[in-house]
């Protein structure tokens, strides 16, 4: 993501890709909610964004100074998805 600051074109492509991923996650979560696999009170668009953030935390878990804490954070975020 550091390249996005240096190169506006890369920044635009990255933003477009993240938006597309968020939209696809949202659609998937909406389908899961309709099938009763996701709590009815959940908000799919917010959960989609949360999942993207969790993916970033997953990268930090592998490369950061405290992988155990990052892993625990990601696991707790995913637990929120359980119906």
PLY file of the C-alpha trace (Angstrom):
ply
format ascii 1.0
element vertex 83
property float x
property float y
property float z
element edge 82
property int vertex1
property int vertex2
end_header
0.00 0.00 0.00
2.98 2.32 0.34
3.15 2.51 -3.45
-0.33 4.02 -3.52
1.08 7.18 -1.94
3.85 7.43 -4.51
1.83 6.55 -7.61
-1.74 7.85 -7.96
-2.56 5.28 -10.66
-1.66 2.43 -8.34
-3.71 4.11 -5.62
-6.75 4.28 -7.90
-6.40 0.63 -8.91
-5.96 -0.47 -5.31
-9.02 1.52 -4.21
-11.05 0.06 -7.07
-9.99 -3.48 -6.18
-10.78 -3.01 -2.50
-14.20 -1.56 -3.37
-14.93 -4.54 -5.62
-13.83 -7.00 -2.94
-16.02 -5.24 -0.38
-19.02 -5.36 -2.74
-18.52 -9.09 -3.41
-18.14 -9.83 0.29
-21.30 -7.86 1.00
-23.25 -9.83 -1.60
-21.98 -13.10 -0.15
-22.90 -12.03 3.38
-26.36 -10.94 2.22
-26.90 -14.38 0.68
-25.71 -16.06 3.88
-28.08 -13.89 5.89
-30.99 -14.78 3.63
-30.23 -18.48 4.20
-30.04 -18.05 7.99
-26.29 -18.60 8.12
-25.66 -15.07 9.39
-27.47 -13.37 12.23
-30.47 -11.34 11.05
-29.31 -8.34 13.09
-25.96 -8.25 11.23
-25.27 -5.53 8.70
-23.61 -7.18 5.68
-22.05 -3.98 4.31
-20.37 -3.24 7.65
-19.25 -6.84 8.06
-17.76 -6.81 4.56
-15.63 -3.80 5.48
-14.69 -5.44 8.77
-13.55 -8.56 6.91
-11.31 -6.47 4.67
-9.78 -4.89 7.74
-9.38 -8.34 9.29
-7.50 -9.46 6.18
-5.07 -6.62 6.78
-4.71 -7.71 10.39
-3.99 -11.22 9.15
-1.03 -9.85 7.22
0.14 -8.04 10.35
-0.21 -11.27 12.29
2.36 -12.83 9.99
4.75 -9.90 9.84
4.12 -7.72 12.89
5.98 -7.53 16.19
3.27 -9.41 18.12
1.75 -12.10 15.90
-0.14 -13.76 18.76
-2.08 -10.58 19.56
-2.90 -9.94 15.91
-4.03 -13.54 15.43
-6.25 -13.33 18.52
-7.78 -10.10 17.21
-8.57 -11.66 13.83
-10.06 -14.76 15.49
-12.32 -12.60 17.65
-13.46 -10.60 14.64
-14.41 -13.76 12.78
-16.30 -15.03 15.84
-18.65 -12.07 15.35
-19.87 -13.69 12.14
-21.27 -16.77 13.84
-25.10 -16.83 13.90
0 1
1 2
2 3
3 4
4 5
5 6
6 7
7 8
8 9
9 10
10 11
11 12
12 13
13 14
14 15
15 16
16 17
17 18
18 19
19 20
20 21
21 22
22 23
23 24
24 25
25 26
26 27
27 28
28 29
29 30
30 31
31 32
32 33
33 34
34 35
35 36
36 37
37 38
38 39
39 40
40 41
41 42
42 43
43 44
44 45
45 46
46 47
47 48
48 49
49 50
50 51
51 52
52 53
53 54
54 55
55 56
56 57
57 58
58 59
59 60
60 61
61 62
62 63
63 64
64 65
65 66
66 67
67 68
68 69
69 70
70 71
71 72
72 73
73 74
74 75
75 76
76 77
77 78
78 79
79 80
80 81
81 82
